[in-house]
Amino acid sequence: MRSGRLESAPLLFIPVLMAGLGYIMFKNFIWPLADEVWDDGDTLIVRIGNQEQRIALSEISDVSYSNYKNVPRVTIVLRQPSIFGPEIIFSPPATLLPFAGNSVIEELIERINAKRGT
């Protein structure tokens, strides 16, 4: 006759494994996202938690946009680190066509390139 403890060990391992994987996914995909990013002409207003900072478009050195993920992301790399670090990551406004380009982000990238002089 076998002990009930040995047979239930895999049942305890699965929830612990799922919690660990959930933590890793949230840490990499959700928690780095800014709470709000507002376009204010020549600046972006970024809010994460209770902190808010204005970032001039001319202070942005690179922008990348990926809409082929479950959570579309825009990554803005800054020339000088802000209070949030060297880059700002946020999710752009949703579009009706999931794999089409986002016109709001494409227009923002054009404006940033114009401010950089490229």
C-alpha positions in Angstrom: 0.0 0.0 0.0 1.4 3.4 -1.1 1.4 6.6 0.9 -1.0 9.3 -0.3 1.7 11.9 0.1 3.9 10.5 -2.6 1.0 10.3 -5.1 0.0 13.9 -4.5 3.4 15.4 -5.0 3.0 16.0 -8.8 -0.4 17.7 -8.0 1.5 20.2 -5.8 4.3 20.7 -8.4 2.0 21.8 -11.2 0.4 24.9 -9.5 3.9 26.0 -8.3 5.2 25.6 -11.9 2.3 27.6 -13.3 2.7 30.4 -10.8 6.4 30.6 -11.7 5.7 30.8 -15.4 2.9 33.4 -14.8 5.3 35.5 -12.8 8.0 35.4 -15.5 5.5 36.3 -18.3 4.1 39.2 -16.3 7.6 40.4 -15.4 8.7 40.4 -19.1 5.5 41.4 -20.9 3.1 43.4 -18.7 4.9 45.1 -15.9 7.4 47.1 -18.0 4.6 48.8 -19.9 3.9 52.5 -19.1 0.5 53.2 -17.7 -0.2 56.1 -20.0 1.6 57.9 -22.9 0.1 61.0 -24.3 1.2 62.9 -27.4 1.5 66.6 -26.7 2.9 67.9 -30.0 6.7 68.1 -29.5 6.7 66.1 -26.3 5.3 62.8 -25.0 3.8 62.8 -21.5 4.7 59.5 -19.8 3.0 58.3 -16.6 4.0 55.2 -14.7 2.4 54.8 -11.3 2.4 58.2 -9.6 5.3 59.6 -11.6 5.0 61.6 -14.7 7.6 63.1 -17.1 7.6 65.0 -20.3 10.0 63.7 -22.9 10.8 65.9 -25.9 10.6 64.1 -29.3 14.2 65.4 -30.0 15.4 63.4 -26.9 14.3 60.1 -28.5 17.1 58.2 -30.3 15.1 55.2 -31.6 11.6 53.9 -31.9 10.5 50.4 -32.6 7.0 49.0 -33.1 5.9 45.4 -33.0 2.3 44.6 -33.7 2.8 40.8 -34.2 2.7 40.0 -30.5 -0.3 39.4 -28.2 0.3 42.8 -26.7 1.5 45.2 -29.4 4.4 47.3 -28.1 6.2 50.5 -28.9 9.7 50.8 -27.5 11.2 54.3 -27.3 14.9 54.5 -26.6 16.1 57.8 -25.1 19.3 59.7 -25.6 19.6 60.3 -21.8 17.8 58.0 -19.3 14.6 59.4 -17.8 13.3 58.8 -14.3 11.9 55.6 -15.9 15.2 54.4 -17.3 16.8 54.4 -20.8 13.6 53.2 -22.6 9.9 53.6 -22.4 7.7 50.7 -23.5 3.9 51.1 -24.0 1.0 49.5 -25.8 -0.4 51.6 -28.6 -4.1 52.3 -29.2 -5.9 49.3 -30.6 -6.8 49.1 -34.3 -9.6 47.2 -36.0 -7.2 45.2 -38.2 -4.8 43.4 -35.9 -2.0 42.8 -38.4 -2.2 46.2 -40.2 0.1 49.0 -39.3 -1.0 51.5 -36.6 -1.3 54.9 -38.3 -1.0 56.8 -35.0 2.4 55.1 -34.3 3.6 55.5 -37.9 2.9 59.2 -37.7 4.7 59.5 -34.4 7.7 57.7 -35.8 7.8 60.2 -38.8 7.6 63.1 -36.4 10.4 61.7 -34.2 12.6 61.1 -37.3 11.9 64.7 -38.4 13.0 66.1 -35.0 16.2 63.9 -35.1 16.9 65.2 -38.6 17.0 61.9 -40.3 
